[in-house]
Amino acid sequence: MSLGAVAYRPATAADLEPICRLLVELTLPTAGVGDWLPQFTVAELPSGLVGTAGVETYPDGALLRSVAVHPSMQGAGLGRTLTEAAITTARIAGAKEVYLLTTTAAAYFPRLGFTEVDRSGIPESVRSSVEFREACPASAIAMHLALPEA
């Protein structure tokens, strides 16, 4: 597939089903996606959605979630671009820290500046998210990225 044809844009209500379908295909949680859809970015080709990433913003941090790229497009840089878009959304919302949970990409996110942290050090508002409470297992690795002042 041609990477030049990929368009990035904010998610709309019509994207909810394709986003959830992609997440299910990649065995990622879908809980809460609809609640935070306005803070999701999608990557699409004329043939349809090929990637997504979202962020949940809380008073004392943001949660990067649902970074997913269709297997046919993995390795083409979409994950990085989508993650950067989500981080920008968090920064615009005033977040100073971004956290994530992963069971499959602990080796990927350090390339984007994330470091592993203990869950107990993550702010309570972020830990109260459905992702922390229900969607991700206790075995998921927690990671952190400090956002420098703009």
C-alpha positions in Angstrom: 0.0 0.0 0.0 1.2 3.5 -0.7 2.0 5.4 2.4 1.5 8.7 0.5 -2.2 8.1 0.3 -2.6 7.9 4.1 -4.7 10.8 5.5 -4.8 11.7 9.2 -7.8 13.4 10.8 -9.8 13.7 14.0 -12.2 10.8 14.5 -15.9 11.3 14.0 -18.9 9.3 15.2 -18.8 7.3 11.9 -15.3 6.0 12.9 -16.4 4.4 16.1 -17.3 1.0 14.5 -14.2 0.8 12.3 -12.0 1.8 15.2 -13.5 -0.9 17.5 -13.2 -3.5 14.7 -9.5 -2.7 14.3 -8.9 -2.8 18.1 -10.7 -6.2 18.3 -8.7 -7.5 15.4 -5.5 -6.6 17.3 -6.8 -7.9 20.6 -6.9 -4.4 22.2 -9.6 -3.2 24.6 -12.5 -1.2 23.2 -14.0 -0.2 26.6 -14.5 3.6 26.8 -13.5 4.3 23.2 -16.9 6.0 22.5 -16.5 8.2 25.5 -13.2 9.6 24.3 -13.8 9.5 20.5 -13.4 13.3 20.0 -9.8 12.9 21.3 -8.9 10.1 18.8 -7.0 10.5 15.5 -7.4 8.1 12.6 -5.3 7.2 9.7 -7.1 6.2 6.5 -6.6 5.2 3.0 -9.3 5.6 0.3 -10.2 1.9 1.1 -10.8 2.7 4.8 -9.4 3.2 8.3 -5.9 1.7 8.8 -4.9 3.1 12.2 -6.0 5.0 15.3 -4.7 6.4 18.5 -6.6 8.2 21.3 -5.9 10.1 24.5 -8.0 10.5 27.7 -7.2 13.7 29.6 -7.5 14.0 33.3 -6.7 16.8 35.8 -3.3 15.4 36.5 -2.3 13.5 33.4 -3.3 11.9 30.2 -3.7 8.3 29.1 -2.5 7.3 25.7 -4.7 4.4 24.5 -5.7 2.4 21.5 -2.6 2.9 19.4 -3.4 0.5 16.6 -2.2 0.0 13.0 -3.7 -2.5 10.6 -1.2 -5.4 10.1 -0.9 -4.5 6.4 0.4 -1.1 7.3 2.7 -1.9 10.3 6.2 -0.7 10.0 5.3 2.2 7.8 5.5 4.9 10.5 1.7 5.3 11.1 2.0 4.3 14.8 4.5 7.0 15.4 2.5 9.7 13.6 -0.7 8.6 15.4 1.1 8.6 18.8 2.5 12.0 18.1 -1.0 13.3 17.2 -2.4 11.9 20.5 0.4 13.5 22.5 -0.3 16.8 20.8 -4.0 16.5 21.8 -2.9 15.8 25.4 -0.5 18.9 25.3 -3.3 21.1 23.9 -5.6 19.9 26.7 -2.9 21.0 29.3 -1.4 17.7 30.2 2.1 17.7 31.5 2.4 13.9 31.7 1.2 11.1 29.5 0.8 7.5 30.6 0.0 4.2 28.9 -0.6 0.6 29.6 0.6 -2.1 27.2 0.8 -5.9 27.0 2.2 -6.0 23.5 4.3 -2.9 22.7 6.7 -2.3 25.7 9.6 -2.4 23.3 8.0 0.1 20.9 7.1 3.0 23.1 10.6 3.7 24.5 11.5 4.8 20.9 9.0 7.6 21.4 10.4 8.7 24.8 8.3 6.6 27.1 9.8 4.9 30.2 8.5 2.1 32.3 7.0 3.2 35.6 5.2 1.5 38.6 1.5 1.8 38.4 1.4 3.1 42.0 3.2 6.3 40.9 0.5 7.1 38.3 -2.0 9.9 39.4 -5.2 8.6 40.8 -7.4 10.3 38.2 -5.6 8.4 35.4 -5.7 5.2 37.4 -9.5 5.6 37.7 -9.9 5.3 33.9 -11.8 2.3 32.6 -8.6 1.2 30.9 -6.8 0.9 34.3 -9.8 -0.4 36.2 -11.2 -3.0 33.8 -9.7 -3.2 30.3 -6.0 -3.9 30.8 -4.8 -6.8 33.0 -2.6 -6.2 36.0 0.3 -7.7 34.0 0.2 -4.8 31.6 3.3 -2.6 31.7 2.8 1.0 32.6 4.8 3.7 30.9 5.3 7.5 31.2 6.3 10.4 29.1 6.9 13.9 30.6 5.7 16.7 28.2 8.2 19.6 28.1 6.8 23.1 28.4 6.0 24.5 25.0 
